Amino acid sequence: MKLLSLISSVFSGRKKITVLTAISVYLITLLFNYFFAASYDYISLRQYLLRGDYENKLAAVLISSNLPLTDEAINALLAPVGFDNSWEYALSAKAGLLSPDAPIHNIEEYDEYEYERMISFDPFTGESTGADYSADHTLVTYTREPSELFETSYTGQLPDINTDTGGMGDSIPVAASFNSPLNIGDTAQYNYRGKQISVTVTAKYTDDYLSIFAESNGRAGLEPHGSWLLTDREIMYKYGVEPRPEEQEPYTVPEGREDMGEYYNQMIYVTAENMPYVEFADSLSKLKGDEYYTVTEIGGAIPYVGALDNDNTLIINSLPLFVLIFLIGSVGAAANGFLNLDSRKKAMAVFDICGMRTNIAVLLIFGCEAMVTLTATAAAVITAALLQLILPVTLISPLGGIISSGYIVLLSLIMAAVQTISIEHNDSLDVIRSSETL
Amino acid sequence: MMILNNVNKKYNPRTDIEVHALKDIDLKISDGEFVAIMGVSGSGKSTLLHILGCMDRATDGEYILNDYNVKNYGKNALAQIRNEEIGFVLQSFGLMNDKTVYENISYPLIFNPAVKHKQMKSLITKAAEDVGIAELLHKKASELSGGQKQRTAIARAIVNRPKIILADEPTAALDKKTAFEITDLFRALNNKGRTVVIVTHDRAVAEQCDRLIELADGKMISDTPIR
């Protein structure tokens, strides 16, 4: 009660300035929280993507053809730009796995490959095509398992051709994604490309990184939703699940059937460890297909930060404006103390002759600063939270609220310290004498 | 009792702009005295008041206040002394103009941890009655006349029941009639046992006191009883 009475006395300064400062802090806090909430996903995803060990010199390239995509064919395509033998197979979403109980319509109308392509997904859009039902999982193969490339973790034993002891007809060892309903030890039966296969989960990922990765690489031919079962590419061949590219046949459209476009699709990572990024990007830009193979560069880097930046240019371009407004707002917040300094000096001088202790003086000054700025900040945070309930827009996040409040507290402390030092060195009697004669 | 022993006050010591504001002041003011301090501008009156009021420290010498050497006190202790032992009355009143008389009088009580919030009202009312402004408690200080403002300042100075009142030119901003009224008020406070020290230019005010101390160029040049 006593302290509140004193703060009220100190506020006997210029009320208009105090109100203007409060409005300034209110608007700046609202803007900060909106910008923070809007950019948080972008910033956190960017940070997440940059944790890969390839940094910016790994390009995702999609090759498509009706001819099998053998290593020899891929090398021939990359040789003109100098990247033959400088690539590896990327994570490849093969097809959907369907429960044997799933209703299947008119299966006799399609051959096995067309049927599977119809019911699973379009690798370019990630959308299910002609589906009356969706796949239980997407089967994904790897040459280099994801946790070797990214900071994702798992439990159990990963499928690895070097240690695998199974073979033709056995249950395929798979690693389940974080969001899969299957757990380590589970065995399940599925339809895959017209044949029945069995899978056994030997490992499971413990974080959701793969779905974030899929989200950011939706154009890279990966299913951007649903759960995955991942296995070693070589295990697929060893278990007879599908033939090696060298054993595949060129695809021809059956008579009377719809042309499905280029049938074989493979995403690869083109790498360049010791090449400057500019040279790497320039070389990639010269990558071309031929009459048989179509080459599409999907992303400049895995993690592809550039694509993420392109999708967030508004946020990036707004940053200087945001910083400027934030600085102006900080000046506005500080203005309350400076513009009211004379009246505060007089109030503190009166209190001094009445016997105010130094620690009370510090508390009082800080209280004056904090009362305006924190009240305005709290009002802004509450406004943002209420608007977020009503409108379909993210205006505030807990972290944004904490950071903006913390910043305002810090600013108040600095202002209080500056004012305390300024007032401390004044002669109270002289201050009172001179203030009355102004 | 206030005792100054060989007190010197220097500003900016050991520099080219050193000012020797007080020189070898020996002074003893007993409890219950009514003292006037006179001198021209620059004679050291304000400096002496600062030291007596524990607003500043002597460069040399010692100031004994109620048997305690002020040199041994830290800032917070001196603040406590100002709060409990000394009341200030200033030429320019030193009021918060947009606060009420009640609020202005309350400040010394706010800084006195021994006074609870619910005790404040009775203490403030009593102090206001003692100086004759009980009916003005809810008025803003800006609405008062000069005399009423100074009475408010005096009420603030006495609300904590200090033993010492230090007044710095308390009548300089008042007309003659009001000045005498205020001086009479100080006399009344002195009659109740308080030590009152008034710094003044006005000889008429000084002659209302019991003792006159004159300063010139930082030195005490005379110390004479008036009554």
Contacts between the chains, C-beta under 8 A, distances in Angstrom:
chain1	res1	chain2	res2	distance
A	1	B	117	5.1
A	2	B	110	4.6
A	2	B	117	6.4
A	5	B	103	7.3
A	5	B	106	7.1
A	5	B	110	6.2
A	6	B	107	7.9
A	6	B	110	6.1
A	9	B	96	5.6
A	9	B	99	5.9
A	9	B	103	6.7
A	9	B	107	7.6
A	12	B	96	5.5
A	12	B	97	7.6
A	12	B	98	4.8
A	12	B	99	6.2
A	346	B	96	8.0
A	347	B	96	6.5
A	349	B	94	7.6
A	350	B	94	5.4
A	350	B	95	7.6
A	350	B	96	6.4
A	350	B	107	6.7
A	351	B	107	6.2
A	351	B	111	7.1
A	352	B	55	7.8
A	352	B	79	7.6
A	352	B	82	7.8
A	353	B	53	7.6
A	353	B	55	7.4
A	353	B	82	6.5
A	353	B	88	4.5
A	353	B	90	7.8
A	353	B	94	6.8
A	354	B	82	7.3
A	354	B	83	6.5
A	354	B	88	7.9
A	354	B	107	4.3
A	354	B	108	4.4
A	354	B	110	7.8
A	354	B	111	5.7
A	354	B	156	7.1
A	355	B	79	5.1
A	355	B	80	6.4
A	355	B	81	7.6
A	355	B	82	4.2
A	355	B	83	2.3
A	355	B	84	7.0
A	355	B	108	6.1
A	355	B	111	4.7
A	355	B	112	7.3
A	355	B	160	7.9
A	356	B	79	6.1
A	356	B	83	7.8
A	356	B	111	5.1
A	357	B	75	7.7
A	357	B	76	4.6
A	357	B	79	4.6
A	357	B	80	7.2
A	357	B	111	7.1
A	358	B	75	5.3
A	358	B	76	6.0
A	358	B	79	7.1
A	359	B	76	7.2
A	360	B	111	6.9
A	427	B	50	7.7
A	427	B	55	7.5
A	427	B	56	7.9
A	428	B	55	6.4
A	429	B	46	7.0
A	429	B	49	7.6
A	429	B	50	6.7
A	429	B	55	6.4
A	429	B	88	7.9
A	429	B	90	6.9
A	429	B	168	6.7
A	432	B	90	5.8
A	432	B	92	5.9
A	432	B	94	4.4
A	433	B	90	7.1
A	433	B	91	6.9
A	433	B	92	5.5
A	435	B	92	7.6
A	436	B	92	3.3
A	436	B	93	7.0
A	436	B	94	7.6
A	437	B	92	6.9
